Amino acid sequence: MANVEVKHETVLDAGTTKSRLARVYAEALLASAQQVSPAAPTELAAELTAFVDAVGADATVANMLVSPVVGKKVRAAALETALSDRASRTLRGLIATLQQNNRLALLRPVAAAYRRLIAEQAGQVPVKITAAVPLTDDQMAKLTENLKKLLKQDPVLNVRVDPDLLGGLVVQVGDSVVDTSVRTRLQTLRTLLLDKGGSHGN
């Protein structure tokens, strides 16, 4: 398929969220890749991630691709330069569709949604972990084991370190977030004290 067909796009245009629309493009992209070969969906995931990372590494190119003041011809030329001669027809189809619909800003969300679809097909679930300090191998193993029991699927952990958390973890699975960080507990306590202080003063 030269282009990635997105069904019901007109319906989704009316007030839908960016993540929902990205999911629709990702599903269409997966369906297109599955028509190529059994291995194509996984190969495309790596190719798409590499392309998104390459574009994101150059702020000038990234901004130009989504700027409303840049003409379609200039943007198309930049995209052609960014896409190597080895780029698959499926990836080119996605880029062409986003370009045609003025939705190149969805490129990164589509890539993320596509990776989630691939993980779901493999019986896996992506889990974002934010920790105050790097986790040890033992901590990672225990966290993975506990999440597997909870989710009934194999968790794929993506760990990011944020010293501002002070301690604890923030675990995100899809739209669900469990925040056990010290920073959040302190903020909650501060809000509670301020509320009590305001009530006391009235």
N, C-alpha and C positions, 0 to 999 in steps of 0.2 A: 504494500500500500504506500503510495507516495505521500499521502496526508493521513493524519490521525483524525478520524471522524468523532466528533463529540455530540452525542445525542442529547436532545432536550436542552440544548444550550440556552435557547430563548427563555425557557421556563426558569432556569437557574440564574439567568441574568437579573431577575427581579428580586433584589434584596438578599441574595444568597451570600454566605460567608466565603471568604477567600479559600479557606481550607476545604470547604465543600466543593467548590469549583475545581480546585486543584485535584481533589480525589476523582472527579469525573474525568478530567484529562488523563490522570494516571491510569484509570481503568480502561480508557480507550487505548492508551499507549500499550498497556499489557496485552489487550486483545489483539492489537496489531502485531506485537512481537511474537505472540504465540502462533501466529500464522506462518512465521518464517521458519522456525525450527524449535524443537524442545529446549535447546540450550540458549536460544536467543533472548528470552526474558532476563535471565541472569546476566548474560553478557551485556545486555543493554543497560542494566542497572549500573554496572561498572563504568560503561562508556558515558552514561548520562551524568554520573557523579563527577567523573574526571572533567567533563565539559563545563559543568556548573562551577567547579573549583577553579578552572582555568579562567573563566570569564570573571568570577568574583575576585580573582587575584589582581586584576587590573581595574582600579576604581574608575578610570576614565572610560574604559570600554563598557563596564557595567552600567555606569550612569547614562552613557550614550544610548544604550539599548532600550532604556525605559523612558528617556526624556521625551516629553511631548513636542519639544521644539526641533527635534531631529527628524528629518524627512525619511520616508519609507525607503527611498532608494539608497540613501547614505547608510541607514540601519541595515538594509539587506546586504550591502557590500561589506559592512563590518562583520556581520554574521557569517558571511561566506569565508571571510578571512579567518574567523575564529574556528570554523568547522574545518577540520583537516580533510584531505582527500580520502582518508580512510573512514570517515564518518559513515555510519550505516544509513541506509535509506529510511529506516524507522525513526532515527534521531532527527534526520533532516525533515521528515514529515512533521514531527512534533514542533520543531522550530518554525517551520513554514506556517503551521496552523496558528501558533501563538502570535507570530508576526502579522498574519492576515487579520486576526481578531484584536490586534493591539493589546495583547496580554502577555508580553514578554516578561513583565514583572512577576508573573506566576511561575517562571521557570524553576526557581529554587523550591517553592512549595510543591510543585508537581514532582520534582525529583525526590523530595522527602516522602511524598505520598506514594510514589512508585516503589520506593524501597520498603515501605511498610507493607504494601501489597505482596511483594516478593517474600517478605518474612512471614506474613500470614499464611501464604501457600505452603511454606515449609514447616508450618506448625510452630512458628516462633512469634514473639511479640517484642517490639522494640521498647526499651525502658530507659528513660533519661534519668541519670543520677547526678545530683549536684552535692558535693561534699566539701567540708571546710578544709580537709587535708587529703592527700592521695590515699587511696585504700590499699591495704596490703592484699597479697594473694589470698590469704586465709579469709579476710573480710569479704573479698569479692566472691569467693567460693560459697561462704555461708549466706551471703545476700542472694546469690543466684539460686541456691537451694531453697531458701525461704520463699522467694518470688515464684519459683516453679510450682511449689505446693499451693500457693495462693492463687496463681493465675491459671493453673492447669495447662500451661504451655511453657515452652522453653524461652526464657527471657534472654534478650540480646542487650547487654548493658552498654550504654554510652555514658561514660563518667566524665564529669567536668568539675574542676576544683575552683571553689570560690571562697577565699579566706574570710570574706565578710560574713559568712554564715556563723562563724565562731565555733560551731560544733553541730553535730547532728547531720541529718540528710534531708534532701528534697527529692522525692521519688515521683516521677511523672510517667503514667501509662495512658497514652491517648490523651483525653481531656481531663483525666482524673489525676489529682496531685495530692500527695501526702507530705506535709511539711513538718519535720521534727527538729528543725534547726533552732539553735539557741537564739539567733537573731530574731526569728519570728516570735519565740516565746517572750523575749524581752519587749518587743514591740506590743504584743498583746497585753503584757503586764503594765507597760507604760500607758496604753490607752485606757486600761481599766482604772489605774490610779488617777489619771486625768479626769475620767468620767466621775469618779467618786469625789474627787476634789471639787469639780464643778457643782455636783449635787449638794455637797456639804456647804458650799458657799452660798447657795440659794436659800 
